[in-house]
Amino acid sequence: MPNFTPEDLLLYQAGELDDVQTNAIAEELMVNWAFREKFNVIKEAFMRLNTMKLQSPRKQSIQSIMRYAMRKPVTV
């Protein structure tokens, strides 16, 4: 059994994996009940987020973030 991370499942749900990884996860989902349950939780959260009505942040919040960003030195 390959060792997949939650990030792998998120990428699988979003369709952002290559064919080899996609096929490996699809096969594991068919045979591994616990893995399938973890994926179902991610899939349900994904669907809920896509149907959720989003609200814009308050202008005060954006201004606070911008003030903070302006005073932080940029380090590379």
C-alpha positions in Angstrom: 0.0 0.0 0.0 1.5 3.4 -1.0 1.6 6.1 1.6 -0.7 8.9 0.5 -1.1 12.2 2.4 -4.2 14.3 2.9 -2.6 16.8 0.4 -2.5 14.0 -2.2 -6.3 13.5 -1.7 -6.9 17.2 -2.0 -4.9 17.3 -5.3 -6.8 14.2 -6.5 -10.2 15.8 -5.7 -9.1 18.9 -7.6 -7.8 16.9 -10.6 -4.3 18.2 -10.2 -2.3 15.0 -10.2 -0.5 13.3 -13.0 -2.0 10.1 -14.5 0.2 7.7 -12.6 -0.7 9.3 -9.2 -4.4 9.6 -10.1 -4.5 5.9 -11.1 -2.7 4.8 -7.9 -5.1 6.8 -5.7 -8.2 5.5 -7.6 -7.0 1.9 -7.2 -6.4 2.5 -3.5 -9.8 4.0 -3.1 -11.4 0.8 -4.5 -9.6 -1.6 -2.1 -9.0 0.4 1.1 -12.2 1.3 3.1 -10.4 3.6 5.6 -8.7 5.5 2.8 -12.1 5.8 1.0 -13.7 7.2 4.2 -11.0 9.8 4.5 -11.5 10.8 0.9 -15.3 11.0 1.4 -14.7 13.6 4.2 -12.5 15.7 1.9 -15.0 15.3 -1.0 -17.9 16.4 1.2 -15.9 19.4 2.6 -15.0 20.4 -1.0 -18.7 20.3 -2.0 -19.8 22.3 1.0 -17.1 25.0 0.3 -18.2 25.3 -3.3 -21.8 25.9 -2.3 -21.1 28.2 0.6 -22.0 31.9 0.2 -18.9 33.9 0.7 -18.8 37.3 2.4 -16.4 40.1 1.8 -14.1 41.1 4.6 -14.6 44.3 6.4 -12.7 47.3 5.0 -11.2 47.8 8.5 -9.7 44.3 8.3 -8.2 44.9 4.9 -6.7 48.2 6.0 -5.2 46.5 9.1 -3.6 43.8 7.0 -2.2 46.4 4.5 -0.8 48.6 7.3 0.9 45.5 8.8 2.3 44.5 5.4 3.7 47.9 4.8 5.7 48.0 8.0 7.2 44.4 7.7 10.6 44.3 6.1 10.8 42.0 3.1 13.4 39.3 3.6 14.5 36.9 0.9 
